[in-house]
Amino acid sequence: MRHHHFDRLFFSWTVFAIAITCVMLLSYAIGQQVLRLSANDPQVEITEEVTQVLASGVSPANILPNQQVDLARSLGVYVMILDDQGKALGSTAMLDGKSPSVPLGALAYAAAHGDNRITWQPKAGVRSAVVIRPYTNGSTHGYVVAGRSLREVEKRIDVLTVLSFTAWLITLFIVAGALIVKDFITRRHKK
């Protein structure tokens, strides 16, 4: 009888645990995606504005500032203007002393779909939220690439992971305790 009683309690807790786990995973996924997708916001604005300026006939050499952004160290936004083959016409991005090359597949996707929003890792430990938008300047075609480090966003995602895991464990213990207390009260009333 006692074994059957334990099985019933364990089954109830398992049902709740599955439901709680699903809700927590969904909540975590939503929070993680909101944090990651919001990292693209400045780059979306920059690529739209730069492509409009390029479309008006301004030369790529006259758009970008002279400052350089070191992808390995800086949190600043960088901008690259590339020709249709992916060669840099102008760039504020620097990695190991030179402007990094954007993967041609990412450029092709942007050309086919109007833009491309990716996480780019040009070197181990260097991750950026990047937006790529094609542009046309008369008969010239190319791409505007804007990016920024994901370092701070990834720190927030790490905090979200710890908080979500802690909330999941606490909720499982609370449900287990509530089921045990409910069972105890129910058995006392039956006596």
NORJOLIN-V775833 format. One record per backbone hydrogen bond with DSSP energy under -1.0 kcal/mol. CO is the residue of the C=O (numbers start at 1). NH is the residue of the N-H. E is the energy in kcal/mol with one decimal. If there is no record, write none. Layout:
((CO NH E) (CO NH E))
This chain:
((1 5 -2.3) (2 6 -2.3) (3 7 -2.2) (4 8 -2.0) (5 9 -1.9) (6 10 -2.9) (7 11 -2.5) (8 12 -2.2) (9 13 -2.6) (10 14 -2.5) (11 15 -2.2) (12 16 -2.1) (13 17 -3.0) (14 18 -2.5) (15 19 -2.0) (16 20 -3.1) (17 21 -2.6) (18 22 -2.3) (19 23 -2.2) (20 24 -2.8) (21 25 -2.7) (22 26 -2.3) (23 27 -2.6) (24 28 -2.7) (25 29 -2.7) (26 30 -2.4) (27 31 -2.5) (28 32 -3.1) (29 33 -2.3) (30 34 -2.4) (31 35 -2.2) (32 36 -2.5) (33 37 -3.1) (34 38 -2.0) (37 40 -1.6) (38 41 -1.2) (40 44 -2.2) (41 45 -1.8) (42 46 -2.5) (43 47 -2.7) (44 48 -2.0) (45 49 -2.4) (46 50 -2.9) (47 51 -2.1) (48 52 -1.6) (49 53 -2.1) (50 54 -2.7) (51 55 -2.2) (52 56 -1.1) (53 58 -1.5) (54 57 -1.7) (59 62 -1.7) (60 63 -1.4) (60 64 -1.0) (69 94 -2.6) (70 73 -1.3) (70 74 -3.2) (78 147 -2.2) (79 92 -2.6) (80 145 -3.2) (81 89 -3.6) (81 90 -1.4) (82 143 -2.2) (83 86 -1.9) (87 83 -2.7) (90 81 -3.2) (92 69 -4.2) (94 71 -2.6) (95 98 -1.2) (98 95 -3.0) (103 107 -1.4) (104 108 -2.6) (105 109 -2.0) (106 110 -1.7) (107 111 -2.4) (108 112 -2.0) (109 113 -2.1) (110 114 -1.9) (116 132 -2.8) (118 130 -3.0) (120 128 -2.7) (123 126 -2.5) (127 150 -2.5) (128 120 -2.7) (129 148 -1.3) (130 118 -2.5) (131 146 -2.5) (132 116 -1.9) (133 144 -3.1) (135 142 -2.0) (137 140 -2.0) (140 137 -3.4) (142 135 -2.4) (143 82 -3.1) (144 133 -2.6) (145 80 -3.1) (146 131 -2.8) (147 78 -2.7) (148 129 -2.7) (150 154 -3.1) (151 155 -1.5) (152 156 -1.9) (153 157 -2.3) (154 158 -2.0) (155 159 -2.0) (156 160 -2.6) (157 161 -2.3) (158 162 -2.2) (159 163 -2.8) (160 164 -2.7) (161 165 -2.4) (162 166 -2.5) (163 167 -2.6) (164 168 -2.2) (165 169 -2.4) (166 170 -2.6) (167 171 -2.4) (168 172 -2.2) (169 173 -2.3) (170 174 -2.6) (171 175 -2.5) (172 176 -2.3) (173 177 -2.7) (174 178 -2.8) (175 179 -2.5) (176 180 -2.2) (177 181 -2.7) (178 182 -2.6) (179 183 -2.4) (180 184 -2.4) (181 185 -2.7) (182 186 -2.6) (183 187 -2.4) (184 188 -2.0) (185 189 -2.1) (186 190 -1.2))
